[in-house]
Amino acid sequence: QVQLVESGGGLVQAGGSLRLSCAASGYIGAATMGWYRQAPGLEREMVATVTSGGITDYADSLRGRFIASRDNAKNTLSLQMNSLKPEDTGVYYCNLRRRHTPQINVWGQGIQVTVSS
């Protein structure tokens, strides 16, 4: 089965940048990969998704600051985060999902991103 491993998190000051990476092991096939995040006390929210065909969607509030990139050959997904704000703090999760048969929904372990003011 597919496994997802995130890397690149850490501590950064407001206004700075950070780049997250997600590496997938195993066969992916045609599926959407995405980044989600969860702040303490809040529900998990979508950050960005990229289909196997390269179609990218972003949360409206993040469009223009965050850039998601997918490398199908390497089975990786990255998230370039710019102009970071304290409210961007949270645990970021990589996700692999396919809604049609055979359905799949896999999550990474999550990685902490902390933005100081």
C-alpha positions in Angstrom: 0.0 0.0 0.0 1.0 3.6 -0.5 2.8 5.4 2.3 3.3 9.2 2.6 6.1 10.9 4.4 6.3 14.6 5.0 9.5 16.6 5.6 10.7 20.2 5.7 8.6 21.6 8.6 10.0 23.8 11.4 10.0 27.2 12.9 10.0 30.4 10.9 9.4 34.1 11.6 6.3 35.9 10.2 7.0 37.0 6.6 9.4 34.2 6.0 9.2 31.2 3.7 9.2 27.4 4.2 9.0 24.5 1.8 7.4 21.2 2.6 7.9 17.9 0.7 5.9 14.7 0.6 7.3 11.5 -0.7 5.0 8.6 -1.7 6.2 5.0 -1.7 4.3 2.3 -3.6 2.2 2.6 -6.8 0.0 5.6 -6.9 -1.8 5.5 -10.2 -4.3 8.2 -11.1 -5.0 10.0 -7.9 -5.1 13.4 -6.4 -2.4 14.5 -3.9 -2.9 17.4 -1.6 -1.8 19.3 1.5 -4.1 19.8 4.5 -3.4 21.5 7.8 -4.9 21.5 11.3 -4.4 24.2 13.9 -5.0 23.5 17.6 -8.7 23.6 18.3 -9.7 23.8 14.7 -10.8 21.2 12.1 -8.5 20.1 9.3 -8.7 22.3 6.2 -7.6 21.9 2.7 -4.5 23.9 1.6 -3.9 22.7 -1.9 -4.6 19.7 -4.2 -3.0 18.6 -7.4 -4.6 16.0 -9.7 -2.5 13.5 -11.6 -3.1 15.6 -14.6 -1.6 18.7 -12.9 -4.7 20.6 -12.1 -4.1 22.6 -8.9 -6.7 24.0 -6.5 -6.0 26.2 -3.5 -7.9 27.4 -0.5 -9.1 30.9 -1.4 -7.3 32.5 1.6 -4.0 31.0 0.6 -4.1 31.5 -3.2 -1.1 33.7 -4.1 1.0 32.8 -1.1 1.3 29.1 -1.3 2.4 27.1 -4.4 1.9 23.3 -4.7 4.0 21.3 -7.2 3.8 17.7 -8.1 6.4 15.5 -9.7 4.7 12.4 -11.0 8.0 10.8 -12.0 9.4 11.0 -8.5 6.0 10.6 -6.7 6.6 13.7 -4.7 4.4 16.7 -3.8 5.9 20.0 -2.5 4.4 23.1 -0.9 6.2 26.4 -1.1 4.8 28.7 1.6 5.6 32.4 1.3 4.8 35.4 3.4 4.0 33.2 6.3 1.7 34.4 9.1 1.2 33.2 12.7 -2.2 31.8 11.7 -0.4 29.5 9.3 0.9 27.6 12.3 -0.3 24.0 12.5 0.3 20.4 11.6 0.5 19.9 7.8 -0.6 16.6 6.3 0.0 15.1 2.9 -2.9 13.2 1.4 -3.4 10.9 -1.5 -7.0 10.3 -2.6 -9.0 8.6 -5.4 -12.7 8.9 -5.2 -13.5 6.4 -8.0 -12.8 2.6 -7.9 -10.4 1.5 -6.5 -11.0 4.1 -3.9 -8.0 5.2 -1.7 -7.5 7.7 1.0 -4.0 7.8 2.6 -2.6 10.3 5.0 1.0 11.1 6.0 2.0 11.4 9.7 1.9 15.1 9.7 4.6 17.7 10.2 4.7 20.8 12.4 4.9 24.3 11.0 5.3 27.1 13.5 5.3 30.8 12.5 6.4 33.2 15.2 5.2 36.8 15.3 
